[in-house]
Amino acid sequence: MAADQANNRKQPPTGSGLDQPVTEGSPMPMAELETGTHIIRYVNPAFCLLAGKTKEKLIGSDFTDLTAAGEDFLSLFRWVCRTGKSGTHTGTAHSASNPLYWSYAMWPVFAADHRTLGIAIQVIETTSFHQDATAMNQALLLGSVRQHELTEVAELLATKLQSEIVARKNTEAALIRSEKLASVGRMAAVLAHEINNPLAAVMGIVYLMQNTDNLSASVAENLERADGELKRIAHITRQTLGFYRESLHLAAFYVAPLLDSVLDLLKSRIQSRSAIVEKQCDAELQMMAMQGEVRQVISNLLLNSLDSIDSAGRVVLRASISTSPTDRSQRVRITVSDNGQGIGESVLSQIFEAFFTTKGAIGNGLGLWVSKQIVDKHGGFIQVRTATVGPQLGTTFSVILPMDATRPERIGESPGSDHHIEEEQ
Amino acid sequence: MNRNGINPKIRDLAQKLLSLESPAKNLSDANIFAALMVSEKLRRPLSTLAGTAGFRSLLMRALTLAKREAPGLDGVQVKEDGSLEGLNGEETEAGTVLIAHLVGLLETFIGEPLTLRLLNEIWPKLSGVDTNSEGKESI
């Protein structure tokens, strides 16, 4: 039976349904196969050229013996035979060392009585053309993928740049506000200075009046009262002027009086909160720093503590000598501890940022930021320990400064660290 | 496709493709198996149209994007011929993420109509998707 089939293949089929006067002259390779067996019954000269074989060798042979006619071809062939419809396909012979591509159209050839005479095939795309197209598609796809990657990198860089611009603008704004505050300080100093002269004159006049003979008791009492108020104004102007002058130069000073002056300055605030403020400081403790700036730092920290405690809360202001664990140098540790509500985890990392505040409209968000700048400038660092629940509830800010700020080397706990935050829950 | 995540429409499409390739039995690594099948079925026509290097480049990019969302894909690699290796069933969503990125990239590069036409040719059962393409006989 197998021998019969082989013999049948050698018999050249006849009766092609294709219009040969048309197909013979066509530059497109065309063939006609027997329905069911895919035996070649007709090929045009263009097909012979493509296959590299003579018409005699091709006719009667099985089309699937040709290189590129694989499973895809057979699927399409069966589908065309079954449905009587036309179809197209791009075939590939992947077994070849160089993949062979060919695109073709396939359709049934009908007789006048609608009987299927055979299946026509027209090769519509040559191998070289397809390879060129594939190469172009490949290059385009590789380029597109590369562009996709580069666009992502560009977007990432743009986002980074944007955040850096925002950060720089914030810093600039902080500096401008800081400069404005400094300007206000300078203006206050000028005003205080200008007030001082007429104030001295008025105080002199009051003194003379107090020493006038035969003053009635009520006048003497009023003059006493006026003298007291004038002394208060003088104290305020001296303090204002003193702050400004002290901020300009490094000087040696006793720490205890500095703490007293801060407590004096915030006396009314302490009273309004009914706070218990305890000062612990050796009267002989001295340091070399910009006194006004150190006062500003302690004042900022004490103000924050007073804001965080409940009525009748407790604040401890302490200053002591400490020794660096690394180089054994002496330094001054000033701590402000309170039993207030503590600092929440969500905001703890931001407290030293400019314009960050938890006080709403009444806070400007500059207190801790300015304090950090001052401490940095002195070569010191700030530590924060806080707890929002438990027996250690409250916050302790420790400012560690070199005992002599004329030696500018940084005394941070670890290289690159200028503040240290601890949180206890 | 949004570079920071998968377009929900593309994810749905990827899930449809995976469901068409999922084995009948509800295996624990069905998603991964289906992803492998989808990738393989896309490999043949795309390699034909745009070369092996073209498809490999596309799949590698999709894998890079997918690894950010599915750490389970860390050990997966694309072989020289564009097939996947190292894909296992440890992370069930990994297959969907990978295929979604692959289809998403195709849509970005060749457009939605052509992408859907290609998918419909490979998976004629893919229904509910309007390809907006002209009627064409398919095998």
Interface residues (C-beta under 8 A of the other chain):
Chain A: D72 S75 L76 W79 K85 S86 G87 T88 H89 T90 T92 Y101 T134 A135 N137 Q138 A139 L140 L141 L142 S144 V145 H148 E149 T151 E152 E155
Chain B: R3 R44 T48 L49 A50 G51 A53 G54 F55 S57 L58 M60 R61 L105 T108 F109 E137 S138 I139
